[in-house]
Amino acid sequence: MHQISDDGLLAANATFYDALERGDFESMKRTWAHDGDVMCAHPGRVSVWGWPDVSESWRLIFESGGNPQIIITDERVVRRGSMGWVTVTENLISGGHTGAASAVNLFEYRDDHWMMVGHHAGAVIA
Amino acid sequence: MHQISDDGLLAANATFYDALERGDFESMKRTWAHDGDVMCAHPGRVSVWGWPDVSESWRLIFESGGNPQIIITDERVVRRGSMGWVTVTENLISGGHTGAASAVNLFEYRDDHWMMVGHHAGAVIA
């Protein structure tokens, strides 16, 4: 689906943020590799590890509702063979409140897809 | 120096934290690939990009002094060919104060070395 190129990698990254913004758990699940060694760090928290725990962390976030609008800036993409990562600033807008996080999203190309294998986000202090 | 294995990758990660803990800028410089696309996010800040800016960010941190003691926990390593990453919790102790950060360190194996190509850290909220 997403070709092995910067454009394909950026498209996979956009799909991730679309799922996040819409609070779409099924789409989020399709974004990730369901591996034992995927990792995810939400702002302010320690990393969780392995698909069961990563998946559960997203389920709880989506369940809590109040999906913010997310404006991505400072997007930078790096590709090394079948691995790639995208660094972004996530600008969050929710109910008149704003905030920002810095994130890096790690992807692996396999079976003609860029699959997310890592997401690491930290709050930016204004 | 560091063989292409999990052990070699963990050794490179340990060298990074040794340089950080000692505030050793020369050792920190040797840890990194001096590429235009390396990235680094310090806790609370947006990412910086490219070796000149990444290098400068470390110089300023080391210049400010007060190097904390760093106890690494929750260390997890993933390797995909010549790419690898290590997720950790950084437990920081400085002058009786403690804090923690979640980090992912991204390395690329080339010229018989694991070179750091990314460091992304975010504060953990107690």
gemmi code that builds the backbone of each chain (N, CA, C; Angstrom):
import gemmi

chains = {
    "A": [
        ("MET", (0.844, -1.194, 0.000), (0.000, 0.000, 0.000), (0.877, 1.242, 0.000)),
        ("HIS", (1.695, 1.427, 1.072), (2.602, 2.570, 1.137), (3.956, 2.149, 0.575)),
        ("GLN", (4.353, 2.713, -0.557), (5.591, 2.292, -1.204), (6.806, 2.630, -0.346)),
        ("ILE", (7.919, 1.912, -0.605), (9.135, 2.087, 0.185), (9.860, 3.349, -0.276)),
        ("SER", (9.407, 4.473, 0.236), (9.915, 5.792, -0.139), (9.584, 6.738, 1.004)),
        ("ASP", (10.178, 7.936, 0.943), (9.832, 8.944, 1.950), (8.334, 9.246, 1.916)),
        ("ASP", (7.772, 9.335, 0.702), (6.341, 9.638, 0.586), (5.495, 8.544, 1.247)),
        ("GLY", (5.873, 7.292, 1.024), (5.131, 6.189, 1.631), (5.222, 6.228, 3.145)),
        ("LEU", (6.401, 6.577, 3.641), (6.629, 6.665, 5.084), (5.803, 7.807, 5.681)),
        ("LEU", (5.785, 8.946, 5.002), (4.992, 10.083, 5.475), (3.495, 9.772, 5.432)),
        ("ALA", (3.081, 8.990, 4.441), (1.672, 8.596, 4.362), (1.304, 7.707, 5.549)),
        ("ALA", (2.201, 6.790, 5.916), (1.947, 5.927, 7.083), (1.876, 6.763, 8.353)),
        ("ASN", (2.754, 7.758, 8.444), (2.737, 8.645, 9.613), (1.423, 9.428, 9.687)),
        ("ALA", (0.947, 9.884, 8.527), (-0.320, 10.625, 8.478), (-1.487, 9.727, 8.897)),
        ("THR", (-1.441, 8.463, 8.487), (-2.490, 7.510, 8.863), (-2.540, 7.317, 10.378)),
        ("PHE", (-1.359, 7.277, 10.990), (-1.287, 7.162, 12.450), (-1.972, 8.357, 13.114)),
        ("TYR", (-1.655, 9.578, 12.666), (-2.246, 10.764, 13.304), (-3.737, 10.904, 12.997)),
        ("ASP", (-4.134, 10.409, 11.845), (-5.566, 10.407, 11.532), (-6.319, 9.500, 12.513)),
        ("ALA", (-5.770, 8.311, 12.768), (-6.391, 7.385, 13.731), (-6.417, 7.995, 15.126)),
        ("LEU", (-5.322, 8.662, 15.487), (-5.210, 9.266, 16.813), (-6.221, 10.402, 16.977)),
        ("GLU", (-6.315, 11.245, 15.972), (-7.195, 12.408, 16.058), (-8.659, 11.979, 16.099)),
        ("ARG", (-8.999, 10.953, 15.327), (-10.384, 10.483, 15.291), (-10.707, 9.526, 16.443)),
        ("GLY", (-9.683, 9.137, 17.208), (-9.924, 8.173, 18.284), (-10.387, 6.832, 17.746)),
        ("ASP", (-9.843, 6.457, 16.592), (-10.291, 5.254, 15.880), (-9.374, 4.081, 16.238)),
        ("PHE", (-9.808, 3.284, 17.185), (-8.976, 2.204, 17.703), (-8.681, 1.144, 16.638)),
        ("GLU", (-9.663, 0.831, 15.800), (-9.449, -0.194, 14.761), (-8.391, 0.269, 13.758)),
        ("SER", (-8.457, 1.527, 13.373), (-7.464, 2.073, 12.454), (-6.086, 2.126, 13.122)),
        ("MET", (-6.059, 2.492, 14.410), (-4.788, 2.512, 15.154), (-4.162, 1.120, 15.182)),
        ("LYS", (-4.993, 0.094, 15.397), (-4.481, -1.282, 15.435), (-3.853, -1.684, 14.098)),
        ("ARG", (-4.465, -1.227, 12.986), (-3.928, -1.564, 11.665), (-2.608, -0.847, 11.382)),
        ("THR", (-2.384, 0.285, 12.072), (-1.162, 1.069, 11.871), (0.077, 0.360, 12.408)),
        ("TRP", (-0.114, -0.435, 13.468), (1.009, -1.028, 14.192), (1.351, -2.438, 13.729)),
        ("ALA", (2.634, -2.803, 13.844), (3.051, -4.202, 13.833), (2.647, -4.800, 15.180)),
        ("HIS", (2.053, -5.996, 15.146), (1.577, -6.598, 16.396), (2.653, -7.505, 16.980)),
        ("ASP", (3.831, -6.916, 17.203), (5.014, -7.666, 17.627), (5.216, -7.607, 19.136)),
        ("GLY", (5.985, -8.553, 19.606), (6.320, -8.575, 21.029), (7.294, -7.489, 21.431)),
        ("ASP", (7.945, -6.848, 20.454), (8.962, -5.852, 20.818), (8.632, -4.428, 20.354)),
        ("VAL", (7.368, -4.161, 20.008), (7.012, -2.768, 19.713), (7.009, -1.988, 21.029)),
        ("MET", (7.267, -0.686, 20.932), (7.308, 0.145, 22.149), (6.552, 1.439, 21.929)),
        ("CYS", (6.043, 1.968, 23.048), (5.241, 3.185, 22.986), (5.392, 3.951, 24.295)),
        ("ALA", (5.706, 5.245, 24.183), (5.771, 6.113, 25.367), (4.842, 7.295, 25.147)),
        ("HIS", (3.816, 7.403, 25.972), (2.910, 8.548, 25.950), (3.502, 9.646, 26.832)),
        ("PRO", (3.181, 10.913, 26.529), (3.785, 12.020, 27.291), (3.616, 11.851, 28.802)),
        ("GLY", (4.713, 12.016, 29.518), (4.678, 11.959, 30.980), (4.770, 10.568, 31.568)),
        ("ARG", (4.824, 9.551, 30.696), (4.795, 8.178, 31.199), (6.041, 7.395, 30.778)),
        ("VAL", (6.293, 6.302, 31.488), (7.356, 5.399, 31.062), (6.868, 4.613, 29.839)),
        ("SER", (7.790, 3.992, 29.125), (7.441, 3.231, 27.928), (6.654, 1.976, 28.281)),
        ("VAL", (5.753, 1.614, 27.400), (5.158, 0.280, 27.482), (5.725, -0.535, 26.322)),
        ("TRP", (5.633, -1.827, 26.465), (6.403, -2.722, 25.638), (5.578, -3.914, 25.185)),
        ("GLY", (5.641, -4.241, 23.889), (4.931, -5.408, 23.369), (3.517, -5.046, 22.976)),
        ("TRP", (3.027, -5.674, 21.902), (1.730, -5.280, 21.356), (0.573, -5.340, 22.361)),
        ("PRO", (0.456, -6.385, 23.205), (-0.679, -6.399, 24.143), (-0.724, -5.142, 25.024)),
        ("ASP", (0.407, -4.724, 25.573), (0.419, -3.543, 26.458), (0.302, -2.242, 25.659)),
        ("VAL", (0.936, -2.191, 24.485), (0.834, -0.982, 23.654), (-0.611, -0.789, 23.203)),
        ("SER", (-1.208, -1.857, 22.738), (-2.601, -1.826, 22.298), (-3.524, -1.375, 23.434)),
        ("GLU", (-3.313, -1.930, 24.613), (-4.144, -1.578, 25.776), (-3.982, -0.095, 26.129)),
        ("SER", (-2.765, 0.438, 25.977), (-2.546, 1.856, 26.309), (-3.354, 2.758, 25.380)),
        ("TRP", (-3.449, 2.391, 24.103), (-4.261, 3.172, 23.161), (-5.751, 3.018, 23.453)),
        ("ARG", (-6.170, 1.813, 23.807), (-7.588, 1.580, 24.108), (-8.029, 2.483, 25.257)),
        ("LEU", (-7.195, 2.558, 26.297), (-7.532, 3.385, 27.469), (-7.560, 4.870, 27.107)),
        ("ILE", (-6.617, 5.307, 26.274), (-6.594, 6.714, 25.854), (-7.851, 7.039, 25.053)),
        ("PHE", (-8.218, 6.161, 24.137), (-9.400, 6.422, 23.303), (-10.672, 6.356, 24.143)),
        ("GLU", (-10.698, 5.460, 25.125), (-11.862, 5.326, 25.998), (-12.095, 6.587, 26.822)),
        ("SER", (-10.981, 7.261, 27.167), (-11.111, 8.463, 28.007), (-11.678, 9.632, 27.211)),
        ("GLY", (-11.737, 9.488, 25.869), (-12.408, 10.463, 25.016), (-11.687, 11.788, 24.905)),
        ("GLY", (-12.435, 12.828, 24.464), (-11.878, 14.172, 24.337), (-10.717, 14.249, 23.362)),
        ("ASN", (-10.851, 13.530, 22.232), (-9.772, 13.525, 21.230), (-9.410, 14.950, 20.834)),
        ("PRO", (-8.175, 15.351, 21.036), (-7.768, 16.697, 20.634), (-7.586, 16.786, 19.117)),
        ("GLN", (-7.712, 17.986, 18.604), (-7.254, 18.253, 17.238), (-5.726, 18.275, 17.273)),
        ("ILE", (-5.088, 17.691, 16.275), (-3.625, 17.595, 16.272), (-3.079, 18.244, 15.002)),
        ("ILE", (-2.295, 19.295, 15.179), (-1.640, 19.954, 14.049), (-0.163, 19.567, 14.094)),
        ("ILE", (0.293, 18.888, 13.049), (1.678, 18.417, 12.996), (2.571, 19.496, 12.362)),
        ("THR", (3.661, 19.835, 13.042), (4.667, 20.748, 12.474), (6.049, 20.121, 12.638)),
        ("ASP", (7.045, 20.755, 12.028), (8.447, 20.305, 12.145), (8.621, 18.844, 11.718)),
        ("GLU", (7.887, 18.432, 10.704), (7.949, 17.030, 10.288), (9.255, 16.757, 9.535)),
        ("ARG", (9.979, 15.750, 9.993), (11.246, 15.365, 9.363), (11.254, 13.850, 9.209)),
        ("VAL", (11.690, 13.401, 8.063), (11.662, 11.962, 7.775), (13.076, 11.460, 7.476)),
        ("VAL", (13.382, 10.286, 7.998), (14.656, 9.625, 7.731), (14.362, 8.186, 7.341)),
        ("ARG", (15.042, 7.693, 6.325), (14.860, 6.315, 5.907), (16.220, 5.646, 5.800)),
        ("ARG", (16.305, 4.403, 6.324), (17.515, 3.584, 6.192), (17.042, 2.197, 5.762)),
        ("GLY", (17.066, 1.931, 4.457), (16.595, 0.640, 3.968), (15.138, 0.442, 4.331)),
        ("SER", (14.853, -0.647, 5.038), (13.465, -0.963, 5.371), (13.033, -0.364, 6.708)),
        ("MET", (13.889, 0.456, 7.302), (13.510, 1.164, 8.534), (13.356, 2.652, 8.231)),
        ("GLY", (12.475, 3.304, 8.954), (12.318, 4.738, 8.794), (11.716, 5.344, 10.042)),
        ("TRP", (11.971, 6.634, 10.232), (11.363, 7.312, 11.378), (11.003, 8.742, 11.000)),
        ("VAL", (9.978, 9.229, 11.667), (9.468, 10.564, 11.412), (9.428, 11.304, 12.748)),
        ("THR", (10.098, 12.442, 12.794), (10.090, 13.289, 13.988), (9.107, 14.420, 13.746)),
        ("VAL", (8.298, 14.728, 14.731), (7.289, 15.780, 14.577), (7.137, 16.558, 15.880)),
        ("THR", (6.559, 17.742, 15.770), (5.948, 18.396, 16.925), (4.441, 18.232, 16.785)),
        ("GLU", (3.816, 17.697, 17.833), (2.359, 17.529, 17.854), (1.780, 18.725, 18.603)),
        ("ASN", (1.015, 19.565, 17.895), (0.351, 20.708, 18.516), (-1.091, 20.315, 18.781)),
        ("LEU", (-1.465, 20.277, 20.049), (-2.747, 19.714, 20.459), (-3.707, 20.830, 20.850)),
        ("ILE", (-4.914, 20.762, 20.329), (-5.950, 21.746, 20.646), (-7.176, 20.980, 21.112)),
        ("SER", (-7.639, 21.294, 22.332), (-8.785, 20.564, 22.877), (-9.563, 21.479, 23.802)),
        ("GLY", (-10.775, 21.797, 23.418), (-11.661, 22.595, 24.273), (-11.061, 23.922, 24.697)),
        ("GLY", (-10.388, 24.591, 23.754), (-9.820, 25.893, 24.063), (-8.441, 25.820, 24.710)),
        ("HIS", (-8.004, 24.614, 25.075), (-6.661, 24.447, 25.637), (-5.696, 24.012, 24.542)),
        ("THR", (-4.455, 24.437, 24.649), (-3.441, 24.016, 23.690), (-2.247, 23.446, 24.439)),
        ("GLY", (-1.530, 22.594, 23.761), (-0.316, 22.018, 24.321), (0.499, 21.468, 23.185)),
        ("ALA", (1.715, 21.030, 23.480), (2.554, 20.468, 22.425), (3.345, 19.292, 22.965)),
        ("ALA", (3.643, 18.377, 22.063), (4.506, 17.246, 22.388), (5.499, 17.063, 21.251)),
        ("SER", (6.675, 16.605, 21.607), (7.658, 16.194, 20.611), (7.555, 14.680, 20.475)),
        ("ALA", (7.580, 14.181, 19.249), (7.444, 12.730, 19.085), (8.356, 12.218, 17.986)),
        ("VAL", (8.749, 10.958, 18.145), (9.394, 10.240, 17.050), (8.609, 8.955, 16.817)),
        ("ASN", (8.318, 8.698, 15.550), (7.543, 7.528, 15.150), (8.421, 6.640, 14.281)),
        ("LEU", (8.530, 5.392, 14.691), (9.454, 4.457, 14.067), (8.644, 3.422, 13.284)),
        ("PHE", (9.056, 3.202, 12.030), (8.325, 2.300, 11.147), (9.265, 1.280, 10.517)),
        ("GLU", (8.688, 0.119, 10.215), (9.425, -0.906, 9.472), (8.603, -1.291, 8.244)),
        ("TYR", (9.286, -1.380, 7.098), (8.601, -1.760, 5.856), (8.596, -3.269, 5.716)),
        ("ARG", (7.399, -3.845, 5.681), (7.298, -5.288, 5.429), (5.934, -5.597, 4.821)),
        ("ASP", (5.907, -6.628, 3.991), (4.671, -7.014, 3.305), (4.027, -5.813, 2.608)),
        ("ASP", (4.867, -5.010, 1.959), (4.378, -3.852, 1.186), (3.708, -2.777, 2.031)),
        ("HIS", (4.030, -2.730, 3.316), (3.448, -1.714, 4.195), (4.528, -1.143, 5.120)),
        ("TRP", (4.372, 0.107, 5.482), (5.130, 0.681, 6.601), (4.314, 0.427, 7.864)),
        ("MET", (4.845, -0.403, 8.757), (4.176, -0.747, 10.009), (4.842, 0.021, 11.138)),
        ("MET", (4.057, 0.594, 12.046), (4.632, 1.285, 13.191), (5.216, 0.270, 14.170)),
        ("VAL", (6.454, 0.476, 14.568), (7.082, -0.394, 15.574), (7.475, 0.386, 16.828)),
        ("GLY", (7.341, 1.719, 16.774), (7.635, 2.514, 17.967), (7.032, 3.905, 17.873)),
        ("HIS", (6.566, 4.408, 18.997), (6.065, 5.794, 19.118), (6.556, 6.309, 20.457)),
        ("HIS", (7.284, 7.416, 20.432), (7.828, 7.960, 21.676), (7.520, 9.448, 21.710)),
        ("ALA", (6.693, 9.866, 22.669), (6.267, 11.261, 22.748), (6.545, 11.826, 24.128)),
        ("GLY", (6.954, 13.092, 24.165), (7.202, 13.791, 25.429), (6.609, 15.189, 25.361)),
        ("ALA", (6.060, 15.648, 26.475), (5.449, 16.978, 26.513), (6.507, 18.058, 26.304)),
        ("VAL", (6.164, 19.078, 25.535), (7.020, 20.247, 25.376), (6.570, 21.280, 26.409)),
        ("ILE", (7.533, 21.780, 27.192), (7.233, 22.771, 28.218), (7.308, 24.157, 27.575)),
        ("ALA", (6.205, 24.895, 27.656), (6.123, 26.214, 26.997), (7.136, 27.177, 27.621)),
    ],
    "B": [
        ("MET", (34.343, -1.926, 16.724), (34.494, -1.935, 18.178), (33.327, -2.681, 18.815)),
        ("HIS", (32.106, -2.172, 18.591), (30.917, -2.828, 19.118), (30.351, -3.758, 18.045)),
        ("GLN", (30.384, -5.058, 18.279), (29.943, -6.006, 17.271), (28.446, -5.867, 16.985)),
        ("ILE", (28.036, -6.340, 15.782), (26.632, -6.214, 15.375), (25.799, -7.288, 16.078)),
        ("SER", (25.432, -6.987, 17.302), (24.686, -7.912, 18.165), (23.965, -7.076, 19.203)),
        ("ASP", (23.053, -7.707, 19.943), (22.397, -6.991, 21.031), (23.421, -6.493, 22.044)),
        ("ASP", (24.423, -7.342, 22.340), (25.444, -6.935, 23.318), (26.201, -5.700, 22.846)),
        ("GLY", (26.542, -5.679, 21.547), (27.258, -4.521, 21.009), (26.416, -3.261, 21.072)),
        ("LEU", (25.128, -3.430, 20.805), (24.204, -2.300, 20.845), (24.056, -1.777, 22.276)),
        ("LEU", (23.948, -2.691, 23.231), (23.831, -2.278, 24.638), (25.125, -1.615, 25.118)),
        ("ALA", (26.252, -2.074, 24.596), (27.532, -1.449, 24.966), (27.581, -0.013, 24.444)),
        ("ALA", (27.095, 0.211, 23.223), (27.061, 1.571, 22.660), (26.127, 2.453, 23.480)),
        ("ASN", (25.015, 1.886, 23.900), (24.066, 2.638, 24.728), (24.709, 3.013, 26.079)),
        ("ALA", (25.458, 2.078, 26.650), (26.134, 2.343, 27.926), (27.181, 3.447, 27.755)),
        ("THR", (27.880, 3.454, 26.612), (28.888, 4.486, 26.339), (28.238, 5.859, 26.279)),
        ("PHE", (27.047, 5.924, 25.674), (26.303, 7.188, 25.625), (25.998, 7.691, 27.040)),
        ("TYR", (25.471, 6.822, 27.899), (25.110, 7.270, 29.251), (26.337, 7.584, 30.100)),
        ("ASP", (27.423, 6.889, 29.825), (28.672, 7.203, 30.528), (29.128, 8.624, 30.173)),
        ("ALA", (29.073, 8.966, 28.884), (29.447, 10.320, 28.447), (28.516, 11.360, 29.057)),
        ("LEU", (27.221, 11.040, 29.104), (26.221, 11.971, 29.639), (26.436, 12.205, 31.133)),
        ("GLU", (26.669, 11.109, 31.853), (26.823, 11.206, 33.309), (28.089, 11.976, 33.678)),
        ("ARG", (29.152, 11.766, 32.905), (30.423, 12.438, 33.202), (30.482, 13.840, 32.592)),
        ("GLY", (29.471, 14.196, 31.786), (29.512, 15.502, 31.133), (30.692, 15.612, 30.180)),
        ("ASP", (31.014, 14.512, 29.526), (32.205, 14.430, 28.667), (31.791, 14.705, 27.219)),
        ("PHE", (32.002, 15.926, 26.791), (31.552, 16.352, 25.466), (32.298, 15.614, 24.350)),
        ("GLU", (33.595, 15.383, 24.522), (34.381, 14.693, 23.478), (33.881, 13.261, 23.300)),
        ("SER", (33.612, 12.585, 24.401), (33.085, 11.222, 24.320), (31.675, 11.227, 23.713)),
        ("MET", (30.865, 12.211, 24.080), (29.523, 12.328, 23.499), (29.607, 12.507, 21.984)),
        ("LYS", (30.539, 13.325, 21.528), (30.702, 13.543, 20.083), (31.058, 12.241, 19.359)),
        ("ARG", (31.889, 11.416, 20.010), (32.290, 10.151, 19.380), (31.132, 9.153, 19.331)),
        ("THR", (30.162, 9.319, 20.207), (29.004, 8.408, 20.264), (28.085, 8.573, 19.057)),
        ("TRP", (28.027, 9.809, 18.524), (27.052, 10.141, 17.486), (27.603, 10.020, 16.074)),
        ("ALA", (26.723, 9.680, 15.126), (27.000, 9.900, 13.704), (26.872, 11.405, 13.463)),
        ("HIS", (27.826, 11.971, 12.719), (27.808, 13.430, 12.500), (27.070, 13.740, 11.200)),
        ("ASP", (25.823, 13.277, 11.133), (25.027, 13.376, 9.905), (24.094, 14.579, 9.945)),
        ("GLY", (23.648, 14.951, 8.772), (22.690, 16.041, 8.653), (21.297, 15.672, 9.124)),
        ("ASP", (21.041, 14.369, 9.306), (19.680, 13.966, 9.668), (19.572, 13.296, 11.038)),
        ("VAL", (20.597, 13.436, 11.879), (20.438, 12.927, 13.246), (19.452, 13.826, 13.989)),
        ("MET", (18.783, 13.262, 14.983), (17.793, 14.059, 15.733), (17.949, 13.809, 17.222)),
        ("CYS", (17.550, 14.825, 17.989), (17.697, 14.747, 19.435), (16.610, 15.589, 20.099)),
        ("ALA", (15.890, 14.997, 21.043), (14.892, 15.744, 21.823), (15.220, 15.585, 23.301)),
        ("HIS", (15.542, 16.704, 23.938), (15.765, 16.716, 25.382), (14.420, 16.913, 26.082)),
        ("PRO", (14.291, 16.423, 27.329), (12.993, 16.510, 28.018), (12.431, 17.934, 28.027)),
        ("GLY", (11.171, 18.058, 27.671), (10.482, 19.345, 27.719), (10.691, 20.213, 26.494)),
        ("ARG", (11.505, 19.736, 25.533), (11.834, 20.583, 24.389), (11.417, 19.929, 23.065)),
        ("VAL", (11.338, 20.747, 22.036), (11.121, 20.202, 20.698), (12.421, 19.573, 20.207)),
        ("SER", (12.335, 18.768, 19.175), (13.512, 18.103, 18.633), (14.454, 19.088, 17.951)),
        ("VAL", (15.740, 18.817, 18.045), (16.708, 19.510, 17.200), (17.188, 18.519, 16.154)),
        ("TRP", (17.724, 19.056, 15.086), (17.921, 18.279, 13.876), (19.273, 18.590, 13.242)),
        ("GLY", (19.986, 17.518, 12.855), (21.276, 17.702, 12.189), (22.398, 17.848, 13.204)),
        ("TRP", (23.574, 17.312, 12.856), (24.666, 17.255, 13.820), (25.068, 18.623, 14.388)),
        ("PRO", (25.166, 19.699, 13.596), (25.558, 20.987, 14.205), (24.631, 21.397, 15.355)),
        ("ASP", (23.317, 21.284, 15.182), (22.386, 21.691, 16.240), (22.335, 20.676, 17.387)),
        ("VAL", (22.432, 19.382, 17.043), (22.422, 18.357, 18.092), (23.664, 18.509, 18.965)),
        ("SER", (24.795, 18.679, 18.312), (26.063, 18.854, 19.018), (26.008, 20.073, 19.937)),
        ("GLU", (25.479, 21.180, 19.408), (25.378, 22.418, 20.196), (24.460, 22.218, 21.407)),
        ("SER", (23.402, 21.434, 21.252), (22.483, 21.211, 22.382), (23.202, 20.485, 23.523)),
        ("TRP", (24.055, 19.540, 23.173), (24.818, 18.823, 24.213), (25.863, 19.730, 24.852)),
        ("ARG", (26.510, 20.558, 24.034), (27.520, 21.473, 24.555), (26.903, 22.380, 25.620)),
        ("LEU", (25.731, 22.907, 25.318), (25.056, 23.819, 26.257), (24.642, 23.094, 27.537)),
        ("ILE", (24.169, 21.849, 27.396), (23.782, 21.068, 28.576), (24.998, 20.802, 29.455)),
        ("PHE", (26.107, 20.429, 28.831), (27.311, 20.123, 29.607), (27.890, 21.392, 30.235)),
        ("GLU", (27.782, 22.512, 29.534), (28.294, 23.783, 30.048), (27.532, 24.220, 31.290)),
        ("SER", (26.228, 23.871, 31.329), (25.408, 24.295, 32.476), (25.764, 23.492, 33.728)),
        ("GLY", (26.520, 22.389, 33.547), (27.073, 21.646, 34.686), (26.021, 20.881, 35.468)),
        ("GLY", (26.395, 20.505, 36.704), (25.487, 19.778, 37.585), (25.063, 18.438, 37.022)),
        ("ASN", (26.029, 17.717, 36.404), (25.708, 16.420, 35.808), (25.047, 15.509, 36.833)),
        ("PRO", (23.847, 15.072, 36.575), (23.190, 14.167, 37.512), (23.766, 12.750, 37.416)),
        ("GLN", (23.615, 12.010, 38.490), (23.847, 10.557, 38.422), (22.666, 9.953, 37.672)),
        ("ILE", (22.923, 9.006, 36.809), (21.859, 8.420, 35.987), (21.810, 6.918, 36.211)),
        ("ILE", (20.697, 6.447, 36.720), (20.492, 5.002, 36.911), (19.506, 4.549, 35.835)),
        ("ILE", (19.977, 3.647, 34.974), (19.138, 3.161, 33.867), (18.336, 1.938, 34.314)),
        ("THR", (17.023, 1.985, 34.092), (16.173, 0.811, 34.356), (15.290, 0.554, 33.122)),
        ("ASP", (14.580, -0.560, 33.143), (13.639, -0.916, 32.060), (14.322, -0.934, 30.697)),
        ("GLU", (15.562, -1.373, 30.649), (16.302, -1.361, 29.389), (15.792, -2.476, 28.468)),
        ("ARG", (15.433, -2.072, 27.240), (14.948, -3.036, 26.241), (15.640, -2.730, 24.932)),
        ("VAL", (16.071, -3.758, 24.264), (16.828, -3.584, 23.026), (16.113, -4.267, 21.866)),
        ("VAL", (16.104, -3.618, 20.725), (15.539, -4.183, 19.495), (16.555, -3.972, 18.391)),
        ("ARG", (16.740, -4.987, 17.564), (17.665, -4.870, 16.452), (16.971, -5.331, 15.177)),
        ("ARG", (17.164, -4.551, 14.084), (16.647, -4.934, 12.768), (17.783, -4.693, 11.794)),
        ("GLY", (18.529, -5.754, 11.486), (19.668, -5.605, 10.590), (20.675, -4.638, 11.176)),
        ("SER", (20.992, -3.588, 10.401), (22.010, -2.636, 10.842), (21.417, -1.479, 11.645)),
        ("MET", (20.122, -1.558, 11.958), (19.497, -0.541, 12.815), (19.144, -1.175, 14.162)),
        ("GLY", (19.199, -0.377, 15.206), (18.807, -0.871, 16.515), (18.387, 0.276, 17.401)),
        ("TRP", (17.570, -0.035, 18.387), (17.175, 1.006, 19.332), (17.038, 0.416, 20.727)),
        ("VAL", (17.285, 1.265, 21.707), (17.250, 0.865, 23.106), (16.307, 1.819, 23.830)),
        ("THR", (15.311, 1.244, 24.480), (14.368, 2.035, 25.275), (14.765, 1.902, 26.735)),
        ("VAL", (14.749, 3.001, 27.448), (15.163, 2.982, 28.855), (14.294, 3.936, 29.670)),
        ("THR", (14.315, 3.737, 30.984), (13.922, 4.793, 31.917), (15.215, 5.339, 32.511)),
        ("GLU", (15.380, 6.659, 32.427), (16.543, 7.334, 33.014), (16.117, 7.869, 34.378)),
        ("ASN", (16.710, 7.324, 35.442), (16.421, 7.806, 36.794), (17.549, 8.742, 37.204)),
        ("LEU", (17.219, 10.004, 37.419), (18.213, 11.052, 37.600), (18.280, 11.456, 39.065)),
        ("ILE", (19.493, 11.528, 39.588), (19.714, 11.938, 40.980), (20.721, 13.070, 40.964)),
        ("SER", (20.341, 14.217, 41.499), (21.234, 15.375, 41.483), (20.980, 16.228, 42.717)),
        ("GLY", (21.971, 16.297, 43.574), (21.886, 17.168, 44.750), (20.666, 16.882, 45.614)),
        ("GLY", (20.355, 15.607, 45.805), (19.232, 15.252, 46.669), (17.893, 15.261, 45.948)),
        ("HIS", (17.872, 15.757, 44.711), (16.633, 15.745, 43.922), (16.631, 14.530, 42.996)),
        ("THR", (15.450, 13.993, 42.759), (15.338, 12.871, 41.833), (14.283, 13.179, 40.774)),
        ("GLY", (14.436, 12.565, 39.640), (13.468, 12.709, 38.561), (13.649, 11.546, 37.610)),
        ("ALA", (12.767, 11.439, 36.645), (12.893, 10.349, 35.689), (12.493, 10.822, 34.305)),
        ("ALA", (13.109, 10.203, 33.314), (12.756, 10.453, 31.927), (12.651, 9.118, 31.210)),
        ("SER", (11.772, 9.067, 30.231), (11.687, 7.917, 29.332), (12.453, 8.285, 28.071)),
        ("ALA", (13.256, 7.373, 27.571), (14.041, 7.700, 26.375), (14.108, 6.524, 25.420)),
        ("VAL", (14.251, 6.860, 24.147), (14.608, 5.857, 23.146), (15.853, 6.353, 22.422)),
        ("ASN", (16.816, 5.453, 22.286), (18.092, 5.767, 21.645), (18.226, 4.920, 20.390)),
        ("LEU", (18.444, 5.592, 19.284), (18.438, 4.940, 17.977), (19.867, 4.900, 17.449)),
        ("PHE", (20.294, 3.712, 16.994), (21.665, 3.518, 16.538), (21.687, 2.886, 15.149)),
        ("GLU", (22.758, 3.192, 14.413), (22.999, 2.542, 13.125), (24.401, 1.936, 13.148)),
        ("TYR", (24.492, 0.692, 12.659), (25.788, 0.021, 12.620), (26.491, 0.342, 11.311)),
        ("ARG", (27.647, 0.973, 11.397), (28.456, 1.216, 10.200), (29.929, 1.346, 10.584)),
        ("ASP", (30.774, 0.940, 9.667), (32.227, 0.974, 9.916), (32.564, 0.286, 11.245)),
        ("ASP", (31.930, -0.857, 11.489), (32.203, -1.659, 12.682), (31.844, -0.969, 13.992)),
        ("HIS", (30.936, 0.004, 13.938), (30.512, 0.709, 15.152), (28.993, 0.893, 15.150)),
        ("TRP", (28.418, 0.903, 16.320), (27.053, 1.394, 16.482), (27.140, 2.894, 16.740)),
        ("MET", (26.619, 3.676, 15.805), (26.633, 5.135, 15.911), (25.243, 5.605, 16.307)),
        ("MET", (25.159, 6.550, 17.245), (23.858, 7.098, 17.612), (23.349, 8.003, 16.497)),
        ("VAL", (22.114, 7.772, 16.069), (21.485, 8.637, 15.050), (20.239, 9.324, 15.601)),
        ("GLY", (19.810, 8.948, 16.814), (18.663, 9.620, 17.412), (18.599, 9.380, 18.913)),
        ("HIS", (18.187, 10.415, 19.631), (17.939, 10.317, 21.081), (16.687, 11.123, 21.354)),
        ("HIS", (15.684, 10.484, 21.936), (14.420, 11.174, 22.203), (14.020, 10.890, 23.640)),
        ("ALA", (13.999, 11.944, 24.449), (13.713, 11.782, 25.883), (12.572, 12.686, 26.304)),
        ("GLY", (11.725, 12.181, 27.191), (10.604, 12.962, 27.729), (10.512, 12.738, 29.236)),
        ("ALA", (10.182, 13.803, 29.963), (10.081, 13.688, 31.421), (8.928, 12.764, 31.804)),
        ("VAL", (9.178, 11.941, 32.825), (8.111, 11.109, 33.389), (7.496, 11.876, 34.559)),
        ("ILE", (6.171, 12.006, 34.530), (5.468, 12.723, 35.600), (5.174, 11.738, 36.726)),
        ("ALA", (5.658, 12.055, 37.914), (5.517, 11.130, 39.065), (4.044, 10.949, 39.418)),
    ],
}
model = gemmi.Model(1)
for chain_id, residues in chains.items():
    chain = gemmi.Chain(chain_id)
    for i, (resn, *xyz) in enumerate(residues, 1):
        res = gemmi.Residue()
        res.name, res.seqid = resn, gemmi.SeqId(i, " ")
        for name, pos in zip(("N", "CA", "C"), xyz):
            atom = gemmi.Atom()
            atom.name, atom.element = name, gemmi.Element(name[0])
            atom.pos, atom.b_iso = gemmi.Position(*pos), 0.0
            res.add_atom(atom)
        chain.add_residue(res)
    model.add_chain(chain)
structure = gemmi.Structure()
structure.add_model(model)
structure.setup_entities()
